[in-house]
Amino acid sequence: MAAENGKDIMQLYHERFGRQDKRHVKMLLEREMSIKIPAVKEICEPCTFGKANRKPFGSRKQVTSPGEQISMDVCEPFSTAFSKNR
């Protein structure tokens, strides 16, 4: 039961400290608050998903001559109320 309680305390402070590394949280709890808990090696699922990499966009065609591919931002004209300019 004590190990389960220590795991709960570790997870609570891990979340409160902005998902800091659990070794750092354990060190802070022992040094600053005199709370002794066993080392927890379980991986936090939200941290795993938050650190996951996105999938690549895909391949791009290699451009061989100038003007073959043009990138631009297209939007409507601003209203005249914005600095009375268009």
N, CA, C and O of each residue as an XYZ file, in Angstrom:
344
protein
N       0.821     -1.198      0.000
C       0.000      0.000      0.000
C       0.863      1.260      0.000
O       0.513      2.249     -0.644
N       1.988      1.233      0.716
C       2.852      2.410      0.784
C       3.451      2.739     -0.574
O       3.615      3.909     -0.921
N       3.782      1.694     -1.349
C       4.336      1.932     -2.685
C       3.291      2.566     -3.591
O       3.605      3.450     -4.389
N       2.056      2.116     -3.466
C       0.972      2.690     -4.273
C       0.742      4.150     -3.891
O       0.521      4.989     -4.765
N       0.791      4.459     -2.609
C       0.628      5.823     -2.128
C       1.772      6.710     -2.633
O       1.546      7.853     -3.030
N       2.991      6.181     -2.616
C       4.142      6.935     -3.122
C       4.021      7.221     -4.597
O       4.411      8.290     -5.066
N       3.467      6.241     -5.351
C       3.273      6.425     -6.786
C       2.240      7.523     -7.045
O       2.400      8.334     -7.957
N       1.184      7.539     -6.236
C       0.150      8.568     -6.379
C       0.705      9.951     -6.054
O       0.418     10.918     -6.760
N       1.488     10.046     -5.002
C       2.091     11.330     -4.625
C       3.038     11.806     -5.717
O       3.049     12.986     -6.068
N       3.840     10.878     -6.256
C       4.771     11.237     -7.323
C       4.015     11.769     -8.538
O       4.407     12.784     -9.115
N       2.936     11.096     -8.931
C       2.163     11.527    -10.094
C       1.518     12.884     -9.834
O       1.479     13.733    -10.725
N       1.020     13.089     -8.638
C       0.404     14.363     -8.284
C       1.395     15.516     -8.427
O       1.083     16.530     -9.052
N       2.593     15.365     -7.849
C       3.577     16.436     -7.925
C       4.194     16.539     -9.318
O       4.606     17.627     -9.722
N       4.265     15.459    -10.044
C       4.724     15.486    -11.431
C       3.807     16.385    -12.260
O       4.281     17.165    -13.086
N       2.508     16.278    -12.041
C       1.540     17.115    -12.749
C       1.579     18.549    -12.245
O       1.486     19.486    -13.037
N       1.716     18.731    -10.928
C       1.742     20.085    -10.365
C       2.978     20.882    -10.778
O       2.910     22.101    -10.934
N       4.096     20.199    -10.953
C       5.332     20.878    -11.343
C       5.476     20.992    -12.848
O       6.588     21.159    -13.348
N       4.372     20.906    -13.579
C       4.417     21.105    -15.019
C       5.040     19.945    -15.761
O       5.698     20.141    -16.783
N       4.839     18.734    -15.257
C       5.333     17.505    -15.884
C       6.854     17.469    -15.995
O       7.416     17.048    -17.007
N       7.501     17.923    -14.924
C       8.961     17.806    -14.824
C       9.348     16.333    -14.791
O       8.514     15.475    -14.505
N      10.610     16.040    -15.083
C      11.127     14.681    -15.013
C      10.908     14.142    -13.600
O      11.088     14.863    -12.619
N      10.519     12.875    -13.503
C      10.165     12.306    -12.198
C      11.364     12.205    -11.264
O      11.192     12.263    -10.047
N      12.567     12.055    -11.795
C      13.758     12.047    -10.930
C      13.948     13.426    -10.292
O      14.334     13.532     -9.127
N      13.675     14.479    -11.067
C      13.790     15.843    -10.544
C      12.711     16.104     -9.488
O      12.978     16.729     -8.461
N      11.499     15.624     -9.747
C      10.404     15.784     -8.778
C      10.743     15.064     -7.482
O      10.531     15.609     -6.399
N      11.268     13.843     -7.580
C      11.659     13.069     -6.390
C      12.719     13.816     -5.586
O      12.648     13.878     -4.359
N      13.710     14.388     -6.292
C      14.766     15.138     -5.620
C      14.190     16.373     -4.915
O      14.578     16.673     -3.786
N      13.274     17.085     -5.568
C      12.664     18.265     -4.950
C      11.836     17.896     -3.725
O      11.893     18.579     -2.702
N      11.066     16.814     -3.831
C      10.246     16.396     -2.695
C      11.112     16.028     -1.502
O      10.782     16.366     -0.365
N      12.205     15.346     -1.749
C      13.083     14.952     -0.644
C      13.839     16.144     -0.067
O      13.962     16.267      1.152
N      14.342     17.014     -0.923
C      15.161     18.120     -0.457
C      14.343     19.264      0.140
O      14.680     19.781      1.205
N      13.268     19.659     -0.545
C      12.512     20.841     -0.116
C      11.384     20.532      0.865
O      11.076     21.351      1.730
N      10.766     19.355      0.737
C       9.597     19.062      1.561
C       9.793     17.888      2.496
O       8.873     17.530      3.232
N      10.949     17.290      2.487
C      11.279     16.139      3.336
C      10.282     14.991      3.178
O       9.927     14.327      4.152
N       9.835     14.766      1.942
C       8.927     13.667      1.643
C       9.747     12.576      0.972
O      10.291     12.781     -0.113
N       9.836     11.425      1.613
C      10.587     10.296      1.074
C       9.630      9.375      0.324
O       8.683      8.848      0.908
N       9.878      9.182     -0.969
C       9.076      8.252     -1.757
C      10.021      7.408     -2.602
O      11.110      7.860     -2.956
N       9.611      6.184     -2.928
C      10.478      5.339     -3.757
C      10.521      5.855     -5.196
O       9.624      6.573     -5.636
N      11.568      5.481     -5.915
C      11.705      5.880     -7.315
C      10.605      5.223     -8.143
O      10.318      4.037     -7.981
N      10.002      5.991     -9.016
C       8.930      5.499     -9.878
C       9.439      5.519    -11.313
O       9.872      6.560    -11.808
N       9.386      4.386    -11.971
C       9.899      4.293    -13.335
C       8.791      4.219    -14.372
O       9.071      4.038    -15.557
N       7.549      4.353    -13.955
C       6.441      4.307    -14.910
C       6.434      5.559    -15.771
O       6.776      6.651    -15.317
N       6.039      5.376    -17.010
C       5.991      6.493    -17.955
C       4.584      7.081    -17.937
O       3.592      6.354    -17.959
N       4.518      8.383    -17.897
C       3.250      9.107    -17.871
C       2.695      9.172    -19.305
O       3.368      9.666    -20.210
N       1.473      8.675    -19.505
C       0.898      8.618    -20.852
C       0.729      9.992    -21.498
O       1.070     10.129    -22.673
N       0.217     11.034    -20.799
C       0.127     12.354    -21.435
C       1.493     12.910    -21.853
O       1.600     13.597    -22.869
N       2.531     12.614    -21.073
C       3.876     13.068    -21.455
C       4.335     12.372    -22.731
O       4.976     12.986    -23.584
N       4.003     11.090    -22.856
C       4.375     10.343    -24.050
C       3.706     10.924    -25.282
O       4.359     11.114    -26.309
N       2.416     11.207    -25.196
C       1.713     11.775    -26.337
C       2.182     13.203    -26.618
O       2.251     13.612    -27.777
N       2.500     13.953    -25.585
C       2.957     15.329    -25.782
C       4.321     15.422    -26.435
O       4.624     16.419    -27.090
N       5.143     14.409    -26.271
C       6.481     14.422    -26.846
C       6.557     13.655    -28.166
O       7.634     13.528    -28.748
N       5.421     13.145    -28.640
C       5.405     12.375    -29.887
C       5.672     13.295    -31.072
O       5.276     14.460    -31.068
N       6.334     12.771    -32.065
C       6.622     13.540    -33.274
C       5.456     13.450    -34.244
O       4.723     12.461    -34.265
N       5.298     14.486    -35.039
C       4.247     14.466    -36.052
C       4.709     13.646    -37.248
O       5.900     13.388    -37.423
N       3.761     13.250    -38.049
C       4.094     12.517    -39.263
C       4.596     13.499    -40.316
O       4.173     14.655    -40.314
N       5.495     13.073    -41.225
C       5.996     13.998    -42.243
C       4.884     14.404    -43.215
O       3.905     13.678    -43.390
N       5.048     15.565    -43.840
C       4.057     16.078    -44.780
C       4.027     15.272    -46.073
O       3.003     15.233    -46.755
N       5.105     14.650    -46.406
C       5.170     13.897    -47.651
C       6.320     14.422    -48.505
O       7.130     15.234    -48.059
N       6.369     13.949    -49.711
C       7.476     14.355    -50.581
C       7.109     15.615    -51.356
O       5.935     15.882    -51.611
N       8.104     16.365    -51.716
C       7.926     17.566    -52.520
C       8.658     17.386    -53.845
O       9.697     16.729    -53.916
N       8.113     17.962    -54.856
C       8.729     17.908    -56.169
C       9.919     18.866    -56.190
O       9.814     20.009    -55.747
N      11.032     18.398    -56.700
C      12.228     19.227    -56.785
C      12.047     20.266    -57.888
O      11.706     19.911    -59.017
N      12.265     21.514    -57.588
C      12.148     22.596    -58.556
C      13.449     22.676    -59.349
O      14.539     22.652    -58.777
N      13.321     22.772    -60.670
C      14.517     22.779    -61.524
C      14.804     24.132    -62.156
O      15.941     24.387    -62.554
N      13.798     25.017    -62.261
C      14.053     26.323    -62.875
C      13.322     27.413    -62.096
O      12.319     27.131    -61.440
N      13.812     28.663    -62.160
C      13.161     29.762    -61.437
C      11.731     29.980    -61.937
O      11.462     29.907    -63.136
N      10.830     30.246    -61.009
C       9.440     30.512    -61.345
C       8.599     29.264    -61.528
O       7.399     29.364    -61.782
N       9.197     28.099    -61.405
C       8.447     26.858    -61.572
C       7.477     26.630    -60.411
O       6.401     26.060    -60.592
N       7.866     27.077    -59.232
C       7.002     26.946    -58.061
C       6.994     28.283    -57.338
O       8.049     28.840    -57.033
N       5.796     28.795    -57.064
C       5.656     30.087    -56.399
C       4.801     29.883    -55.162
O       3.737     29.268    -55.238
N       5.255     30.394    -54.022
C       4.496     30.334    -52.780
C       4.092     31.745    -52.399
O       4.914     32.661    -52.435
N       2.829     31.926    -52.032
C       2.371     33.263    -51.641
C       1.235     33.149    -50.649
O       0.598     32.103    -50.527
N       0.994     34.227    -49.949
C      -0.098     34.322    -49.000
C      -1.214     35.110    -49.676
O      -0.995     36.243    -50.103
N      -2.381     34.540    -49.777
C      -3.485     35.184    -50.469
C      -4.554     35.539    -49.445
O      -5.010     34.679    -48.692
N      -4.954     36.817    -49.419
C      -6.042     37.247    -48.547
C      -6.787     38.387    -49.214
O      -6.313     38.965    -50.192
N      -7.945     38.705    -48.685
C      -8.734     39.806    -49.219
C      -8.091     41.123    -48.841
O      -7.305     41.174    -47.895
N      -8.408     42.196    -49.563
C      -7.857     43.505    -49.172
C      -8.369     43.910    -47.792
O      -9.495     43.589    -47.414
N      -7.523     44.619    -47.050
C      -7.939     45.106    -45.740
C      -8.983     46.190    -45.919
O      -9.019     46.870    -46.945
N      -9.824     46.347    -44.925
C     -10.840     47.401    -45.012
C     -10.159     48.763    -44.902
O      -9.044     48.872    -44.394
N     -10.843     49.799    -45.385
C     -10.263     51.147    -45.357
C     -10.192     51.696    -43.939
O      -9.520     52.705    -43.720
N     -10.857     51.074    -42.965
C     -10.809     51.536    -41.584
C      -9.448     51.280    -40.960
O      -9.108     51.892    -39.947
N      -8.669     50.391    -41.546
C      -7.335     50.087    -41.027
C      -6.362     51.118    -41.559
O      -5.868     50.968    -42.677
N      -6.075     52.141    -40.813
C      -5.182     53.260    -41.155
C      -5.574     53.979    -42.430
O      -4.743     54.649    -43.044
N      -6.807     53.853    -42.832
C      -7.364     54.501    -44.025
C      -6.539     54.209    -45.278
O      -6.508     55.013    -46.210
N      -5.889     53.084    -45.294
C      -5.131     52.650    -46.462
C      -5.647     51.298    -46.898
O      -6.289     50.583    -46.129
N      -5.364     50.960    -48.123
C      -5.705     49.618    -48.619
C      -4.453     48.861    -48.856
O      -4.500     47.705    -49.276
